[in-house]
Amino acid sequence: MSTPKGKTTKSKKGRRRSHKNGPLLQIHVDEQGNPSLAHHASPVSGTYKGRQVIDVEKRMKRRVKKLKPLT
C-alpha cells in the first residue's frame, strides 16, 4: 500500500475541496409564471425563449397511453 509523500497543506486541501459544492440550480420563470430550469423548455407550457417547442398535449397523451392499467 502506498504512503503519502508529504503533508498536505491546508491550501491544497481547500483547493481540492472547492469543487465539492456544485453550483445552485438556476430557476427561470417564463411569461405565464411557470418555473423551469435555465436554458430548458418549460415543462408546463412547452415554450423556450417565447417560442413553442414542445407539444405538451401530445406528450401527455403519449404518457397516459404508456401507463399500465391497475389490476
PDB file of N, H, CA, C and O in Angstrom:
ATOM      1  N   MET A   1       0.842  -1.175   0.000  1.00  0.00           N
ATOM      2  CA  MET A   1       0.000   0.000   0.000  1.00  0.00           C
ATOM      3  C   MET A   1       0.886   1.236   0.000  1.00  0.00           C
ATOM      4  O   MET A   1       1.891   1.286   0.709  1.00  0.00           O
ATOM      5  N   SER A   2       0.520   2.216  -0.781  1.00  0.00           N
ATOM      6  H   SER A   2      -0.296   2.176  -1.357  1.00  0.00           H
ATOM      7  CA  SER A   2       1.354   3.406  -0.882  1.00  0.00           C
ATOM      8  C   SER A   2       1.123   4.330   0.309  1.00  0.00           C
ATOM      9  O   SER A   2       0.097   4.265   0.986  1.00  0.00           O
ATOM     10  N   THR A   3       2.095   5.176   0.537  1.00  0.00           N
ATOM     11  H   THR A   3       2.928   5.228  -0.013  1.00  0.00           H
ATOM     12  CA  THR A   3       2.003   6.147   1.623  1.00  0.00           C
ATOM     13  C   THR A   3       2.127   7.549   1.049  1.00  0.00           C
ATOM     14  O   THR A   3       2.717   7.725  -0.017  1.00  0.00           O
ATOM     15  N   PRO A   4       1.581   8.556   1.738  1.00  0.00           N
ATOM     16  CA  PRO A   4       1.688   9.922   1.247  1.00  0.00           C
ATOM     17  C   PRO A   4       3.141  10.386   1.222  1.00  0.00           C
ATOM     18  O   PRO A   4       3.923  10.045   2.110  1.00  0.00           O
ATOM     19  N   LYS A   5       3.497  11.161   0.209  1.00  0.00           N
ATOM     20  H   LYS A   5       2.862  11.439  -0.512  1.00  0.00           H
ATOM     21  CA  LYS A   5       4.875  11.650   0.102  1.00  0.00           C
ATOM     22  C   LYS A   5       5.170  12.726   1.131  1.00  0.00           C
ATOM     23  O   LYS A   5       6.304  12.855   1.592  1.00  0.00           O
ATOM     24  N   GLY A   6       4.167  13.490   1.490  1.00  0.00           N
ATOM     25  H   GLY A   6       3.245  13.386   1.116  1.00  0.00           H
ATOM     26  CA  GLY A   6       4.392  14.552   2.467  1.00  0.00           C
ATOM     27  C   GLY A   6       3.077  15.072   2.993  1.00  0.00           C
ATOM     28  O   GLY A   6       2.003  14.610   2.609  1.00  0.00           O
ATOM     29  N   LYS A   7       3.183  16.054   3.889  1.00  0.00           N
ATOM     30  H   LYS A   7       4.056  16.430   4.200  1.00  0.00           H
ATOM     31  CA  LYS A   7       1.982  16.631   4.480  1.00  0.00           C
ATOM     32  C   LYS A   7       1.208  17.423   3.426  1.00  0.00           C
ATOM     33  O   LYS A   7       1.790  18.180   2.649  1.00  0.00           O
ATOM     34  N   THR A   8      -0.100  17.237   3.413  1.00  0.00           N
ATOM     35  H   THR A   8      -0.573  16.622   4.044  1.00  0.00           H
ATOM     36  CA  THR A   8      -0.948  18.019   2.521  1.00  0.00           C
ATOM     37  C   THR A   8      -1.323  19.305   3.246  1.00  0.00           C
ATOM     38  O   THR A   8      -1.900  19.267   4.333  1.00  0.00           O
ATOM     39  N   THR A   9      -0.997  20.433   2.647  1.00  0.00           N
ATOM     40  H   THR A   9      -0.528  20.465   1.765  1.00  0.00           H
ATOM     41  CA  THR A   9      -1.233  21.720   3.296  1.00  0.00           C
ATOM     42  C   THR A   9      -2.721  22.058   3.316  1.00  0.00           C
ATOM     43  O   THR A   9      -3.525  21.466   2.596  1.00  0.00           O
ATOM     44  N   LYS A  10      -3.062  23.030   4.165  1.00  0.00           N
ATOM     45  H   LYS A  10      -2.409  23.511   4.750  1.00  0.00           H
ATOM     46  CA  LYS A  10      -4.459  23.471   4.266  1.00  0.00           C
ATOM     47  C   LYS A  10      -4.949  24.024   2.936  1.00  0.00           C
ATOM     48  O   LYS A  10      -6.085  23.779   2.531  1.00  0.00           O
ATOM     49  N   SER A  11      -4.082  24.772   2.260  1.00  0.00           N
ATOM     50  H   SER A  11      -3.159  24.971   2.589  1.00  0.00           H
ATOM     51  CA  SER A  11      -4.500  25.369   0.985  1.00  0.00           C
ATOM     52  C   SER A  11      -4.699  24.298  -0.083  1.00  0.00           C
ATOM     53  O   SER A  11      -5.613  24.403  -0.901  1.00  0.00           O
ATOM     54  N   LYS A  12      -3.865  23.284  -0.082  1.00  0.00           N
ATOM     55  H   LYS A  12      -3.123  23.198   0.582  1.00  0.00           H
ATOM     56  CA  LYS A  12      -4.003  22.198  -1.060  1.00  0.00           C
ATOM     57  C   LYS A  12      -5.314  21.441  -0.823  1.00  0.00           C
ATOM     58  O   LYS A  12      -6.022  21.100  -1.771  1.00  0.00           O
ATOM     59  N   LYS A  13      -5.630  21.181   0.452  1.00  0.00           N
ATOM     60  H   LYS A  13      -5.055  21.457   1.222  1.00  0.00           H
ATOM     61  CA  LYS A  13      -6.891  20.509   0.773  1.00  0.00           C
ATOM     62  C   LYS A  13      -8.082  21.371   0.376  1.00  0.00           C
ATOM     63  O   LYS A  13      -9.076  20.871  -0.150  1.00  0.00           O
ATOM     64  N   GLY A  14      -7.971  22.673   0.636  1.00  0.00           N
ATOM     65  H   GLY A  14      -7.163  23.079   1.064  1.00  0.00           H
ATOM     66  CA  GLY A  14      -9.055  23.587   0.297  1.00  0.00           C
ATOM     67  C   GLY A  14      -9.286  23.661  -1.197  1.00  0.00           C
ATOM     68  O   GLY A  14     -10.431  23.690  -1.648  1.00  0.00           O
ATOM     69  N   ARG A  15      -8.198  23.693  -1.981  1.00  0.00           N
ATOM     70  H   ARG A  15      -7.267  23.669  -1.615  1.00  0.00           H
ATOM     71  CA  ARG A  15      -8.333  23.737  -3.438  1.00  0.00           C
ATOM     72  C   ARG A  15      -8.975  22.462  -3.967  1.00  0.00           C
ATOM     73  O   ARG A  15      -9.766  22.506  -4.909  1.00  0.00           O
ATOM     74  N   ARG A  16      -8.640  21.337  -3.369  1.00  0.00           N
ATOM     75  H   ARG A  16      -7.997  21.301  -2.604  1.00  0.00           H
ATOM     76  CA  ARG A  16      -9.233  20.078  -3.801  1.00  0.00           C
ATOM     77  C   ARG A  16     -10.727  20.041  -3.463  1.00  0.00           C
ATOM     78  O   ARG A  16     -11.530  19.549  -4.256  1.00  0.00           O
ATOM     79  N   ARG A  17     -11.096  20.558  -2.296  1.00  0.00           N
ATOM     80  H   ARG A  17     -10.443  20.958  -1.652  1.00  0.00           H
ATOM     81  CA  ARG A  17     -12.487  20.519  -1.846  1.00  0.00           C
ATOM     82  C   ARG A  17     -13.350  21.610  -2.474  1.00  0.00           C
ATOM     83  O   ARG A  17     -14.573  21.581  -2.340  1.00  0.00           O
ATOM     84  N   SER A  18     -12.739  22.556  -3.146  1.00  0.00           N
ATOM     85  H   SER A  18     -11.746  22.580  -3.255  1.00  0.00           H
ATOM     86  CA  SER A  18     -13.503  23.694  -3.663  1.00  0.00           C
ATOM     87  C   SER A  18     -14.528  23.272  -4.706  1.00  0.00           C
ATOM     88  O   SER A  18     -15.496  23.997  -4.933  1.00  0.00           O
ATOM     89  N   HIS A  19     -14.347  22.136  -5.339  1.00  0.00           N
ATOM     90  H   HIS A  19     -13.560  21.547  -5.155  1.00  0.00           H
ATOM     91  CA  HIS A  19     -15.270  21.687  -6.377  1.00  0.00           C
ATOM     92  C   HIS A  19     -16.346  20.749  -5.837  1.00  0.00           C
ATOM     93  O   HIS A  19     -17.211  20.307  -6.594  1.00  0.00           O
ATOM     94  N   LYS A  20     -16.308  20.440  -4.544  1.00  0.00           N
ATOM     95  H   LYS A  20     -15.606  20.799  -3.930  1.00  0.00           H
ATOM     96  CA  LYS A  20     -17.316  19.543  -3.981  1.00  0.00           C
ATOM     97  C   LYS A  20     -18.693  20.184  -3.966  1.00  0.00           C
ATOM     98  O   LYS A  20     -19.694  19.514  -4.217  1.00  0.00           O
ATOM     99  N   ASN A  21     -18.751  21.483  -3.672  1.00  0.00           N
ATOM    100  H   ASN A  21     -17.938  22.027  -3.468  1.00  0.00           H
ATOM    101  CA  ASN A  21     -20.031  22.183  -3.650  1.00  0.00           C
ATOM    102  C   ASN A  21     -20.322  22.678  -5.049  1.00  0.00           C
ATOM    103  O   ASN A  21     -19.690  23.621  -5.525  1.00  0.00           O
ATOM    104  N   GLY A  22     -21.281  22.042  -5.711  1.00  0.00           N
ATOM    105  H   GLY A  22     -21.794  21.276  -5.323  1.00  0.00           H
ATOM    106  CA  GLY A  22     -21.626  22.420  -7.072  1.00  0.00           C
ATOM    107  C   GLY A  22     -22.426  23.709  -7.094  1.00  0.00           C
ATOM    108  O   GLY A  22     -22.842  24.203  -6.045  1.00  0.00           O
ATOM    109  N   PRO A  23     -22.642  24.256  -8.277  1.00  0.00           N
ATOM    110  CA  PRO A  23     -23.435  25.482  -8.385  1.00  0.00           C
ATOM    111  C   PRO A  23     -24.908  25.207  -8.089  1.00  0.00           C
ATOM    112  O   PRO A  23     -25.408  24.109  -8.334  1.00  0.00           O
ATOM    113  N   LEU A  24     -25.588  26.213  -7.561  1.00  0.00           N
ATOM    114  H   LEU A  24     -25.181  27.105  -7.362  1.00  0.00           H
ATOM    115  CA  LEU A  24     -27.010  26.071  -7.278  1.00  0.00           C
ATOM    116  C   LEU A  24     -27.788  26.057  -8.585  1.00  0.00           C
ATOM    117  O   LEU A  24     -27.362  26.649  -9.576  1.00  0.00           O
ATOM    118  N   LEU A  25     -28.929  25.380  -8.584  1.00  0.00           N
ATOM    119  H   LEU A  25     -29.275  24.899  -7.779  1.00  0.00           H
ATOM    120  CA  LEU A  25     -29.765  25.337  -9.777  1.00  0.00           C
ATOM    121  C   LEU A  25     -30.338  26.724 -10.047  1.00  0.00           C
ATOM    122  O   LEU A  25     -30.808  27.399  -9.130  1.00  0.00           O
ATOM    123  N   GLN A  26     -30.298  27.139 -11.293  1.00  0.00           N
ATOM    124  H   GLN A  26     -29.917  26.591 -12.037  1.00  0.00           H
ATOM    125  CA  GLN A  26     -30.852  28.434 -11.661  1.00  0.00           C
ATOM    126  C   GLN A  26     -32.276  28.217 -12.164  1.00  0.00           C
ATOM    127  O   GLN A  26     -32.499  27.534 -13.164  1.00  0.00           O
ATOM    128  N   ILE A  27     -33.228  28.807 -11.460  1.00  0.00           N
ATOM    129  H   ILE A  27     -33.046  29.362 -10.648  1.00  0.00           H
ATOM    130  CA  ILE A  27     -34.632  28.674 -11.819  1.00  0.00           C
ATOM    131  C   ILE A  27     -35.050  29.903 -12.619  1.00  0.00           C
ATOM    132  O   ILE A  27     -34.766  31.035 -12.228  1.00  0.00           O
ATOM    133  N   HIS A  28     -35.718  29.673 -13.727  1.00  0.00           N
ATOM    134  H   HIS A  28     -35.948  28.753 -14.044  1.00  0.00           H
ATOM    135  CA  HIS A  28     -36.189  30.740 -14.604  1.00  0.00           C
ATOM    136  C   HIS A  28     -37.713  30.705 -14.607  1.00  0.00           C
ATOM    137  O   HIS A  28     -38.309  29.628 -14.618  1.00  0.00           O
ATOM    138  N   VAL A  29     -38.344  31.872 -14.596  1.00  0.00           N
ATOM    139  H   VAL A  29     -37.859  32.747 -14.586  1.00  0.00           H
ATOM    140  CA  VAL A  29     -39.806  31.947 -14.635  1.00  0.00           C
ATOM    141  C   VAL A  29     -40.210  32.482 -16.000  1.00  0.00           C
ATOM    142  O   VAL A  29     -39.756  33.548 -16.416  1.00  0.00           O
ATOM    143  N   ASP A  30     -41.077  31.729 -16.707  1.00  0.00           N
ATOM    144  H   ASP A  30     -41.445  30.862 -16.370  1.00  0.00           H
ATOM    145  CA  ASP A  30     -41.489  32.159 -18.050  1.00  0.00           C
ATOM    146  C   ASP A  30     -42.628  33.173 -17.984  1.00  0.00           C
ATOM    147  O   ASP A  30     -43.002  33.620 -16.900  1.00  0.00           O
ATOM    148  N   GLU A  31     -43.179  33.537 -19.143  1.00  0.00           N
ATOM    149  H   GLU A  31     -42.876  33.174 -20.024  1.00  0.00           H
ATOM    150  CA  GLU A  31     -44.203  34.584 -19.224  1.00  0.00           C
ATOM    151  C   GLU A  31     -45.466  34.230 -18.446  1.00  0.00           C
ATOM    152  O   GLU A  31     -46.125  35.114 -17.899  1.00  0.00           O
ATOM    153  N   GLN A  32     -45.809  32.944 -18.393  1.00  0.00           N
ATOM    154  H   GLN A  32     -45.274  32.226 -18.838  1.00  0.00           H
ATOM    155  CA  GLN A  32     -47.016  32.520 -17.685  1.00  0.00           C
ATOM    156  C   GLN A  32     -46.775  32.344 -16.188  1.00  0.00           C
ATOM    157  O   GLN A  32     -47.716  32.070 -15.443  1.00  0.00           O
ATOM    158  N   GLY A  33     -45.538  32.495 -15.739  1.00  0.00           N
ATOM    159  H   GLY A  33     -44.773  32.718 -16.344  1.00  0.00           H
ATOM    160  CA  GLY A  33     -45.214  32.347 -14.325  1.00  0.00           C
ATOM    161  C   GLY A  33     -44.840  30.931 -13.934  1.00  0.00           C
ATOM    162  O   GLY A  33     -44.774  30.618 -12.745  1.00  0.00           O
ATOM    163  N   ASN A  34     -44.591  30.064 -14.917  1.00  0.00           N
ATOM    164  H   ASN A  34     -44.645  30.319 -15.883  1.00  0.00           H
ATOM    165  CA  ASN A  34     -44.217  28.683 -14.629  1.00  0.00           C
ATOM    166  C   ASN A  34     -42.711  28.592 -14.430  1.00  0.00           C
ATOM    167  O   ASN A  34     -41.955  29.106 -15.255  1.00  0.00           O
ATOM    168  N   PRO A  35     -42.254  27.949 -13.351  1.00  0.00           N
ATOM    169  CA  PRO A  35     -40.813  27.810 -13.143  1.00  0.00           C
ATOM    170  C   PRO A  35     -40.235  26.704 -14.018  1.00  0.00           C
ATOM    171  O   PRO A  35     -40.896  25.700 -14.283  1.00  0.00           O
ATOM    172  N   SER A  36     -38.994  26.896 -14.464  1.00  0.00           N
ATOM    173  H   SER A  36     -38.457  27.711 -14.248  1.00  0.00           H
ATOM    174  CA  SER A  36     -38.278  25.870 -15.214  1.00  0.00           C
ATOM    175  C   SER A  36     -36.791  26.114 -15.032  1.00  0.00           C
ATOM    176  O   SER A  36     -36.385  27.182 -14.574  1.00  0.00           O
ATOM    177  N   LEU A  37     -35.991  25.143 -15.382  1.00  0.00           N
ATOM    178  H   LEU A  37     -36.321  24.275 -15.754  1.00  0.00           H
ATOM    179  CA  LEU A  37     -34.549  25.305 -15.304  1.00  0.00           C
ATOM    180  C   LEU A  37     -34.080  26.273 -16.380  1.00  0.00           C
ATOM    181  O   LEU A  37     -34.672  26.351 -17.457  1.00  0.00           O
ATOM    182  N   ALA A  38     -33.017  27.008 -16.085  1.00  0.00           N
ATOM    183  H   ALA A  38     -32.537  26.945 -15.210  1.00  0.00           H
ATOM    184  CA  ALA A  38     -32.473  27.940 -17.064  1.00  0.00           C
ATOM    185  C   ALA A  38     -31.974  27.159 -18.275  1.00  0.00           C
ATOM    186  O   ALA A  38     -31.407  26.078 -18.120  1.00  0.00           O
ATOM    187  N   HIS A  39     -32.175  27.685 -19.464  1.00  0.00           N
ATOM    188  H   HIS A  39     -32.635  28.564 -19.590  1.00  0.00           H
ATOM    189  CA  HIS A  39     -31.765  27.087 -20.735  1.00  0.00           C
ATOM    190  C   HIS A  39     -32.493  25.774 -21.025  1.00  0.00           C
ATOM    191  O   HIS A  39     -31.976  24.934 -21.762  1.00  0.00           O
ATOM    192  N   HIS A  40     -33.689  25.587 -20.454  1.00  0.00           N
ATOM    193  H   HIS A  40     -34.109  26.270 -19.856  1.00  0.00           H
ATOM    194  CA  HIS A  40     -34.528  24.426 -20.726  1.00  0.00           C
ATOM    195  C   HIS A  40     -35.925  24.916 -21.089  1.00  0.00           C
ATOM    196  O   HIS A  40     -36.342  25.994 -20.667  1.00  0.00           O
ATOM    197  N   ALA A  41     -36.631  24.130 -21.861  1.00  0.00           N
ATOM    198  H   ALA A  41     -36.292  23.254 -22.203  1.00  0.00           H
ATOM    199  CA  ALA A  41     -38.015  24.466 -22.193  1.00  0.00           C
ATOM    200  C   ALA A  41     -38.890  24.261 -20.964  1.00  0.00           C
ATOM    201  O   ALA A  41     -38.624  23.380 -20.145  1.00  0.00           O
ATOM    202  N   SER A  42     -39.926  25.069 -20.837  1.00  0.00           N
ATOM    203  H   SER A  42     -40.143  25.784 -21.502  1.00  0.00           H
ATOM    204  CA  SER A  42     -40.850  24.951 -19.716  1.00  0.00           C
ATOM    205  C   SER A  42     -41.638  23.648 -19.855  1.00  0.00           C
ATOM    206  O   SER A  42     -42.254  23.423 -20.897  1.00  0.00           O
ATOM    207  N   PRO A  43     -41.638  22.783 -18.836  1.00  0.00           N
ATOM    208  CA  PRO A  43     -42.379  21.525 -18.952  1.00  0.00           C
ATOM    209  C   PRO A  43     -43.887  21.720 -18.915  1.00  0.00           C
ATOM    210  O   PRO A  43     -44.628  20.838 -19.349  1.00  0.00           O
ATOM    211  N   VAL A  44     -44.361  22.855 -18.408  1.00  0.00           N
ATOM    212  H   VAL A  44     -43.759  23.572 -18.056  1.00  0.00           H
ATOM    213  CA  VAL A  44     -45.800  23.102 -18.306  1.00  0.00           C
ATOM    214  C   VAL A  44     -46.355  23.646 -19.614  1.00  0.00           C
ATOM    215  O   VAL A  44     -47.351  23.142 -20.133  1.00  0.00           O
ATOM    216  N   SER A  45     -45.699  24.689 -20.150  1.00  0.00           N
ATOM    217  H   SER A  45     -44.890  25.099 -19.729  1.00  0.00           H
ATOM    218  CA  SER A  45     -46.226  25.327 -21.361  1.00  0.00           C
ATOM    219  C   SER A  45     -45.523  24.865 -22.635  1.00  0.00           C
ATOM    220  O   SER A  45     -46.066  25.028 -23.728  1.00  0.00           O
ATOM    221  N   GLY A  46     -44.324  24.289 -22.514  1.00  0.00           N
ATOM    222  H   GLY A  46     -43.883  24.156 -21.626  1.00  0.00           H
ATOM    223  CA  GLY A  46     -43.595  23.814 -23.686  1.00  0.00           C
ATOM    224  C   GLY A  46     -42.941  24.919 -24.489  1.00  0.00           C
ATOM    225  O   GLY A  46     -42.647  24.731 -25.670  1.00  0.00           O
ATOM    226  N   THR A  47     -42.704  26.082 -23.865  1.00  0.00           N
ATOM    227  H   THR A  47     -42.943  26.234 -22.906  1.00  0.00           H
ATOM    228  CA  THR A  47     -42.090  27.199 -24.585  1.00  0.00           C
ATOM    229  C   THR A  47     -40.642  27.387 -24.165  1.00  0.00           C
ATOM    230  O   THR A  47     -40.254  27.065 -23.042  1.00  0.00           O
ATOM    231  N   TYR A  48     -39.850  27.916 -25.093  1.00  0.00           N
ATOM    232  H   TYR A  48     -40.165  28.178 -26.006  1.00  0.00           H
ATOM    233  CA  TYR A  48     -38.463  28.277 -24.822  1.00  0.00           C
ATOM    234  C   TYR A  48     -38.158  29.541 -25.603  1.00  0.00           C
ATOM    235  O   TYR A  48     -38.331  29.586 -26.820  1.00  0.00           O
ATOM    236  N   LYS A  49     -37.704  30.562 -24.900  1.00  0.00           N
ATOM    237  H   LYS A  49     -37.563  30.525 -23.911  1.00  0.00           H
ATOM    238  CA  LYS A  49     -37.410  31.874 -25.497  1.00  0.00           C
ATOM    239  C   LYS A  49     -38.608  32.428 -26.260  1.00  0.00           C
ATOM    240  O   LYS A  49     -38.448  33.027 -27.323  1.00  0.00           O
ATOM    241  N   GLY A  50     -39.813  32.227 -25.716  1.00  0.00           N
ATOM    242  H   GLY A  50     -39.943  31.740 -24.852  1.00  0.00           H
ATOM    243  CA  GLY A  50     -41.017  32.775 -26.320  1.00  0.00           C
ATOM    244  C   GLY A  50     -41.579  31.977 -27.483  1.00  0.00           C
ATOM    245  O   GLY A  50     -42.595  32.365 -28.060  1.00  0.00           O
ATOM    246  N   ARG A  51     -40.939  30.869 -27.838  1.00  0.00           N
ATOM    247  H   ARG A  51     -40.113  30.555 -27.369  1.00  0.00           H
ATOM    248  CA  ARG A  51     -41.425  30.048 -28.956  1.00  0.00           C
ATOM    249  C   ARG A  51     -41.941  28.714 -28.441  1.00  0.00           C
ATOM    250  O   ARG A  51     -41.423  28.181 -27.459  1.00  0.00           O
ATOM    251  N   GLN A  52     -42.949  28.177 -29.095  1.00  0.00           N
ATOM    252  H   GLN A  52     -43.370  28.609 -29.893  1.00  0.00           H
ATOM    253  CA  GLN A  52     -43.496  26.869 -28.739  1.00  0.00           C
ATOM    254  C   GLN A  52     -42.578  25.793 -29.322  1.00  0.00           C
ATOM    255  O   GLN A  52     -42.440  25.694 -30.541  1.00  0.00           O
ATOM    256  N   VAL A  53     -41.950  24.988 -28.461  1.00  0.00           N
ATOM    257  H   VAL A  53     -42.062  25.069 -27.470  1.00  0.00           H
ATOM    258  CA  VAL A  53     -41.018  23.964 -28.945  1.00  0.00           C
ATOM    259  C   VAL A  53     -41.483  22.550 -28.616  1.00  0.00           C
ATOM    260  O   VAL A  53     -41.005  21.588 -29.218  1.00  0.00           O
ATOM    261  N   ILE A  54     -42.412  22.412 -27.667  1.00  0.00           N
ATOM    262  H   ILE A  54     -42.800  23.194 -27.179  1.00  0.00           H
ATOM    263  CA  ILE A  54     -42.909  21.092 -27.274  1.00  0.00           C
ATOM    264  C   ILE A  54     -44.432  21.110 -27.337  1.00  0.00           C
ATOM    265  O   ILE A  54     -45.072  22.020 -26.809  1.00  0.00           O
ATOM    266  N   ASP A  55     -45.007  20.099 -27.985  1.00  0.00           N
ATOM    267  H   ASP A  55     -44.487  19.360 -28.414  1.00  0.00           H
ATOM    268  CA  ASP A  55     -46.459  19.948 -27.986  1.00  0.00           C
ATOM    269  C   ASP A  55     -46.831  19.181 -26.715  1.00  0.00           C
ATOM    270  O   ASP A  55     -46.767  17.953 -26.676  1.00  0.00           O
ATOM    271  N   VAL A  56     -47.220  19.928 -25.677  1.00  0.00           N
ATOM    272  H   VAL A  56     -47.273  20.926 -25.709  1.00  0.00           H
ATOM    273  CA  VAL A  56     -47.444  19.349 -24.356  1.00  0.00           C
ATOM    274  C   VAL A  56     -48.626  18.389 -24.360  1.00  0.00           C
ATOM    275  O   VAL A  56     -48.564  17.338 -23.721  1.00  0.00           O
ATOM    276  N   GLU A  57     -49.698  18.728 -25.065  1.00  0.00           N
ATOM    277  H   GLU A  57     -49.749  19.581 -25.584  1.00  0.00           H
ATOM    278  CA  GLU A  57     -50.879  17.852 -25.096  1.00  0.00           C
ATOM    279  C   GLU A  57     -50.541  16.503 -25.725  1.00  0.00           C
ATOM    280  O   GLU A  57     -50.960  15.456 -25.233  1.00  0.00           O
ATOM    281  N   LYS A  58     -49.785  16.541 -26.809  1.00  0.00           N
ATOM    282  H   LYS A  58     -49.444  17.392 -27.208  1.00  0.00           H
ATOM    283  CA  LYS A  58     -49.385  15.309 -27.488  1.00  0.00           C
ATOM    284  C   LYS A  58     -48.511  14.449 -26.573  1.00  0.00           C
ATOM    285  O   LYS A  58     -48.656  13.228 -26.526  1.00  0.00           O
ATOM    286  N   ARG A  59     -47.602  15.107 -25.849  1.00  0.00           N
ATOM    287  H   ARG A  59     -47.484  16.100 -25.888  1.00  0.00           H
ATOM    288  CA  ARG A  59     -46.719  14.383 -24.932  1.00  0.00           C
ATOM    289  C   ARG A  59     -47.521  13.743 -23.799  1.00  0.00           C
ATOM    290  O   ARG A  59     -47.250  12.604 -23.421  1.00  0.00           O
ATOM    291  N   MET A  60     -48.501  14.459 -23.256  1.00  0.00           N
ATOM    292  H   MET A  60     -48.722  15.385 -23.563  1.00  0.00           H
ATOM    293  CA  MET A  60     -49.306  13.904 -22.167  1.00  0.00           C
ATOM    294  C   MET A  60     -50.145  12.720 -22.643  1.00  0.00           C
ATOM    295  O   MET A  60     -50.299  11.737 -21.919  1.00  0.00           O
ATOM    296  N   LYS A  61     -50.689  12.812 -23.859  1.00  0.00           N
ATOM    297  H   LYS A  61     -50.564  13.611 -24.447  1.00  0.00           H
ATOM    298  CA  LYS A  61     -51.458  11.688 -24.407  1.00  0.00           C
ATOM    299  C   LYS A  61     -50.575  10.450 -24.534  1.00  0.00           C
ATOM    300  O   LYS A  61     -51.004   9.335 -24.238  1.00  0.00           O
ATOM    301  N   ARG A  62     -49.338  10.660 -24.976  1.00  0.00           N
ATOM    302  H   ARG A  62     -48.989  11.566 -25.216  1.00  0.00           H
ATOM    303  CA  ARG A  62     -48.407   9.549 -25.132  1.00  0.00           C
ATOM    304  C   ARG A  62     -48.073   8.929 -23.778  1.00  0.00           C
ATOM    305  O   ARG A  62     -47.984   7.707 -23.658  1.00  0.00           O
ATOM    306  N   ARG A  63     -47.887   9.777 -22.752  1.00  0.00           N
ATOM    307  H   ARG A  63     -47.959  10.770 -22.850  1.00  0.00           H
ATOM    308  CA  ARG A  63     -47.568   9.265 -21.419  1.00  0.00           C
ATOM    309  C   ARG A  63     -48.736   8.492 -20.820  1.00  0.00           C
ATOM    310  O   ARG A  63     -48.542   7.450 -20.194  1.00  0.00           O
ATOM    311  N   VAL A  64     -49.944   9.003 -21.014  1.00  0.00           N
ATOM    312  H   VAL A  64     -50.102   9.849 -21.523  1.00  0.00           H
ATOM    313  CA  VAL A  64     -51.128   8.315 -20.491  1.00  0.00           C
ATOM    314  C   VAL A  64     -51.290   6.968 -21.184  1.00  0.00           C
ATOM    315  O   VAL A  64     -51.652   5.976 -20.552  1.00  0.00           O
ATOM    316  N   LYS A  65     -51.022   6.939 -22.477  1.00  0.00           N
ATOM    317  H   LYS A  65     -50.728   7.745 -22.990  1.00  0.00           H
ATOM    318  CA  LYS A  65     -51.137   5.699 -23.243  1.00  0.00           C
ATOM    319  C   LYS A  65     -50.131   4.657 -22.748  1.00  0.00           C
ATOM    320  O   LYS A  65     -50.425   3.461 -22.740  1.00  0.00           O
ATOM    321  N   LYS A  66     -48.936   5.117 -22.333  1.00  0.00           N
ATOM    322  H   LYS A  66     -48.698   6.088 -22.339  1.00  0.00           H
ATOM    323  CA  LYS A  66     -47.902   4.194 -21.865  1.00  0.00           C
ATOM    324  C   LYS A  66     -48.217   3.603 -20.496  1.00  0.00           C
ATOM    325  O   LYS A  66     -47.758   2.509 -20.167  1.00  0.00           O
ATOM    326  N   LEU A  67     -49.008   4.336 -19.688  1.00  0.00           N
ATOM    327  H   LEU A  67     -49.381   5.224 -19.955  1.00  0.00           H
ATOM    328  CA  LEU A  67     -49.311   3.855 -18.346  1.00  0.00           C
ATOM    329  C   LEU A  67     -50.053   2.529 -18.405  1.00  0.00           C
ATOM    330  O   LEU A  67     -50.960   2.337 -19.216  1.00  0.00           O
ATOM    331  N   LYS A  68     -49.650   1.631 -17.536  1.00  0.00           N
ATOM    332  H   LYS A  68     -48.914   1.787 -16.878  1.00  0.00           H
ATOM    333  CA  LYS A  68     -50.306   0.332 -17.481  1.00  0.00           C
ATOM    334  C   LYS A  68     -51.517   0.431 -16.560  1.00  0.00           C
ATOM    335  O   LYS A  68     -51.431   1.073 -15.513  1.00  0.00           O
ATOM    336  N   PRO A  69     -52.630  -0.179 -16.915  1.00  0.00           N
ATOM    337  CA  PRO A  69     -53.810  -0.114 -16.043  1.00  0.00           C
ATOM    338  C   PRO A  69     -53.571  -0.908 -14.760  1.00  0.00           C
ATOM    339  O   PRO A  69     -52.895  -1.937 -14.761  1.00  0.00           O
ATOM    340  N   LEU A  70     -54.144  -0.402 -13.663  1.00  0.00           N
ATOM    341  H   LEU A  70     -54.693   0.434 -13.662  1.00  0.00           H
ATOM    342  CA  LEU A  70     -54.020  -1.097 -12.384  1.00  0.00           C
ATOM    343  C   LEU A  70     -54.891  -2.343 -12.405  1.00  0.00           C
ATOM    344  O   LEU A  70     -56.048  -2.302 -12.821  1.00  0.00           O
ATOM    345  N   THR A  71     -54.322  -3.443 -11.953  1.00  0.00           N
ATOM    346  H   THR A  71     -53.382  -3.477 -11.615  1.00  0.00           H
ATOM    347  CA  THR A  71     -55.060  -4.696 -11.964  1.00  0.00           C
ATOM    348  C   THR A  71     -55.221  -5.235 -10.571  1.00  0.00           C
ATOM    349  O   THR A  71     -55.822  -6.293 -10.385  1.00  0.00           O
TER     350      THR A  71
END
